[in-house]
Amino acid sequence: MNHYFNRNNRPNGFTLIEVMLVIVLVGLMVSVVQFTASGDKAEETLEQSSKRFAGVFNIAAEYGMLNNIELGLMIDKNGYQFLGFDGVSWSDVSENELFSRYKLPKGVELVLQLDDLPIEEPQLFDTESFNELQAENTEDELKEEDDSENMVKKKKLIPQIYMLSGGEITPFSLRFQFIENDYTEAKLYFKVTGLYTTPLNVEGPLFDD
């Protein structure tokens, strides 16, 4: 069982506010389960995928604040997963299956943007450190290609988005769209935006000019 970094020592037991938050989280989890990616229409698939992401993200943010732990979100083209920080490194949040890696429906891809957003507050993460870790991952991948014995070596888990226990998040926008040529509705997309705090904002359907 992972022991994630806790900034402050917490008293035993739960307050009324914490109990109420748990009730809210359960309600959100029920609503998230209702979102499936089995819609016949392209628009429905993108809408359900984007709303599922926003719902789980909001739950994770509440989870981090309630438990006073630092979380992160790692995104690739085909899916996403939430990570917990143990004071030294990032790892899977194994205590909650809802936060494990989620693979998008076939034909759907993600496009993450971190730069084209208004910067009105100090950055919540060290960009230089993040780039160094990304470079380390690239080097590891090259070594694994050259040495078959290292093929089982695990890639370092590095989140692009940080979710702090105080409620702050890395500002970002995430676009849900279809892979080019897989669908005729390739220019159709939904966008999820987060600016420093939750809840996230879901926009769509949108179309490229």
Buried (B, 14 or more C-beta within 10 A) or exposed (E): EEEBEBEEEEEEEEEEEBEEBBEEBEEBBEEBEEBEBEBEEBBBBBBBBBBBBBBBBBBBBBBBBBBBBBBBBBBBEBBBBBBBBBEEEBEBBEEBEBBEEBEBBEBBBBEBEBEEBEEEEEEBBEEEEBEEBEEEEEEBEEEBEEEEEEEEEEEEBBBBBBBBBEEBBBBBBBBBBBBEEEBEBBEBBBBBBBBBEBEBEBEBBBEEE
